[in-house]
Amino acid sequence: MREEKLQMKTQLVEEIKEKIQSAQSIVLVNYRGLDVAEVTELRSQYREANVDYKVYKNTMMRRAFEELGYDDISEFLKGPSAVAFSMEDAVAAAKITSKFAEEHEELEIKSGIVDGKIITKEEIQDLAKLPAREVLIAQVLGGLNAPLQGFVNVLNGNIRGLAVVLQAIADKKAEEATA
């Protein structure tokens, strides 16, 4: 019985470690004070954004984080803790959590991880202010396109001017030939 319990705990720690390693970002929260309807609403928002929201025992999370070298996160694993694993979009968990925390003061952002670095509550809120990935890509592509578009316009203007001059010369030659 005892060995079976130890094996279950080991499997749980391995599950948490897999989620940590495959997540684009992670947000730790204190959910104390939220009622069932609010937690359900938060879970629904996370699910729509492909963010995995789980409540694990702090000891299991601490062990998983420490085994992966995130020893400093232990200080945030006190009291009721839940974790949001953002699997596809690094800012999704931060955006949803920050917006929800603004509307529901009971939800407290504790800490998070992005690109293997532990970040603070303030950094999570800053991350939440970033535009969506698609918007950032569009902005970068727009920035790359602008100089090319300007170059094409310059060439187009010069070629148009050249065509007008050549047409004027051709008209003058034609006029001289008929005179």
C-alpha positions as CSV (number, residue, x, y, z in Angstrom):
1,M,0.0,0.0,0.0
2,R,2.7,2.4,1.0
3,E,4.8,1.6,-2.1
4,E,1.7,2.1,-4.3
5,K,1.2,5.5,-2.8
6,L,4.9,6.4,-3.4
7,Q,4.6,5.3,-7.0
8,M,1.5,7.4,-7.5
9,K,3.3,10.5,-6.1
10,T,6.3,9.7,-8.4
11,Q,4.1,9.5,-11.4
12,L,2.4,12.8,-10.5
13,V,5.8,14.6,-10.1
14,E,6.8,13.2,-13.6
15,E,3.5,14.5,-15.0
16,I,4.1,17.9,-13.6
17,K,7.7,17.9,-14.9
18,E,6.5,17.0,-18.4
19,K,4.0,19.9,-18.4
20,I,6.7,22.3,-17.1
21,Q,9.1,21.2,-19.9
22,S,6.5,21.4,-22.7
23,A,4.9,24.7,-21.7
24,Q,5.8,28.0,-23.4
25,S,5.1,29.8,-20.1
26,I,3.8,29.1,-16.7
27,V,1.8,31.2,-14.2
28,L,1.4,30.4,-10.5
29,V,-1.7,31.8,-8.8
30,N,-3.4,31.8,-5.4
31,Y,-7.1,31.1,-6.1
32,R,-8.3,31.4,-2.5
33,G,-11.5,33.4,-2.3
34,L,-12.8,32.4,-5.8
35,D,-16.1,30.6,-5.8
36,V,-16.9,27.6,-7.9
37,A,-18.5,29.7,-10.7
38,E,-15.5,32.0,-10.9
39,V,-13.0,29.1,-11.0
40,T,-15.2,27.4,-13.7
41,E,-15.2,30.7,-15.7
42,L,-11.4,30.9,-15.4
43,R,-10.9,27.3,-16.4
44,S,-13.1,27.9,-19.5
45,Q,-11.1,30.9,-20.6
46,Y,-7.9,28.9,-20.1
47,R,-9.3,25.9,-22.1
48,E,-10.2,28.2,-25.0
49,A,-6.6,29.4,-25.2
50,N,-5.2,25.9,-24.9
51,V,-3.8,26.7,-21.4
52,D,-3.8,23.8,-19.0
53,Y,-4.9,24.9,-15.5
54,K,-4.3,22.5,-12.6
55,V,-4.3,22.4,-8.8
56,Y,-1.6,20.2,-7.4
57,K,-0.3,19.8,-3.9
58,N,2.5,22.3,-3.3
59,T,4.9,19.5,-2.2
60,M,4.4,17.8,-5.6
61,M,4.9,21.0,-7.5
62,R,7.9,21.9,-5.4
63,R,9.6,18.6,-6.1
64,A,8.9,18.8,-9.8
65,F,10.2,22.4,-10.1
66,E,13.3,21.6,-8.0
67,E,14.1,18.5,-10.0
68,L,14.2,20.7,-13.1
69,G,16.4,23.3,-11.4
70,Y,13.8,25.9,-10.4
71,D,14.7,25.9,-6.7
72,D,13.8,29.6,-6.3
73,I,10.1,29.0,-7.1
74,S,9.6,27.2,-3.8
75,E,9.0,30.6,-2.0
76,F,5.9,31.0,-4.1
77,L,4.5,27.6,-3.3
78,K,2.8,28.5,0.0
79,G,-1.0,28.5,0.5
80,P,-3.5,27.5,-2.1
81,S,-1.6,27.2,-5.4
82,A,-2.7,26.5,-8.9
83,V,-0.7,26.5,-12.1
84,A,-1.5,27.5,-15.6
85,F,0.6,25.9,-18.4
86,S,0.5,27.9,-21.6
87,M,1.2,25.3,-24.3
88,E,1.1,27.2,-27.6
89,D,1.2,31.0,-26.9
90,A,3.6,32.2,-24.4
91,V,1.5,35.2,-23.5
92,A,-1.9,33.4,-23.3
93,A,-1.8,32.4,-19.6
94,A,-0.4,35.8,-18.6
95,K,-3.1,37.6,-20.5
96,I,-6.0,35.5,-19.2
97,T,-4.7,35.5,-15.6
98,S,-4.0,39.3,-15.5
99,K,-7.4,40.2,-17.0
100,F,-9.2,37.8,-14.7
101,A,-7.2,39.1,-11.6
102,E,-8.3,42.7,-12.5
103,E,-11.9,41.7,-12.5
104,H,-11.6,39.3,-9.5
105,E,-9.4,40.7,-6.7
106,E,-9.4,37.3,-5.0
107,L,-7.1,35.8,-7.7
108,E,-3.5,36.6,-6.8
109,I,-0.7,36.1,-9.3
110,K,2.3,34.7,-7.5
111,S,5.0,34.1,-10.1
112,G,5.7,32.4,-13.4
113,I,8.3,31.0,-15.8
114,V,9.0,32.2,-19.3
115,D,11.9,30.9,-21.4
116,G,13.3,29.0,-18.4
117,K,13.4,32.1,-16.2
118,I,11.4,32.7,-13.1
119,I,9.5,36.0,-13.5
120,T,7.6,38.2,-11.0
121,K,4.0,39.2,-10.8
122,E,4.9,42.5,-12.4
123,E,6.7,40.8,-15.3
124,I,3.7,38.6,-15.9
125,Q,1.5,41.7,-16.1
126,D,3.9,43.3,-18.5
127,L,3.9,40.1,-20.6
128,A,0.1,40.3,-20.6
129,K,0.3,43.7,-22.3
130,L,2.1,42.3,-25.3
131,P,0.0,41.9,-28.4
132,A,-0.9,38.4,-29.6
133,R,1.7,36.4,-31.5
134,E,-0.2,36.9,-34.8
135,V,-0.2,40.7,-34.3
136,L,3.5,40.7,-33.5
137,I,4.3,38.7,-36.6
138,A,2.1,41.1,-38.7
139,Q,3.9,44.1,-37.2
140,V,7.3,42.6,-38.0
141,L,6.3,41.7,-41.5
142,G,4.8,45.2,-42.0
143,G,8.1,46.7,-40.8
144,L,10.0,44.5,-43.2
145,N,7.6,45.3,-46.1
146,A,7.7,49.2,-45.6
147,P,11.3,49.7,-47.0
148,L,10.6,47.4,-49.9
149,Q,7.4,49.2,-50.7
150,G,9.3,52.5,-50.6
151,F,12.0,51.1,-52.9
152,V,9.3,49.9,-55.4
153,N,7.6,53.3,-55.3
154,V,10.9,55.1,-56.0
155,L,11.7,52.7,-58.9
156,N,8.1,53.0,-60.2
157,G,8.3,56.8,-60.1
158,N,11.6,56.9,-62.0
159,I,10.4,54.4,-64.6
160,R,7.2,56.3,-65.1
161,G,9.2,59.5,-65.6
162,L,11.5,57.7,-68.0
163,A,8.5,56.5,-69.9
164,V,7.0,60.0,-70.2
165,V,10.4,61.4,-71.4
166,L,10.8,58.6,-74.0
167,Q,7.2,59.1,-75.2
168,A,7.9,62.8,-75.6
169,I,11.0,62.1,-77.6
170,A,9.1,59.6,-79.8
171,D,6.4,62.2,-80.4
172,K,8.9,64.9,-81.3
173,K,10.7,62.5,-83.7
174,A,7.4,61.5,-85.3
175,E,6.4,65.2,-85.7
176,E,9.8,66.0,-87.3
177,A,9.5,63.1,-89.7
178,T,6.0,64.2,-90.9
179,A,7.1,67.8,-91.3
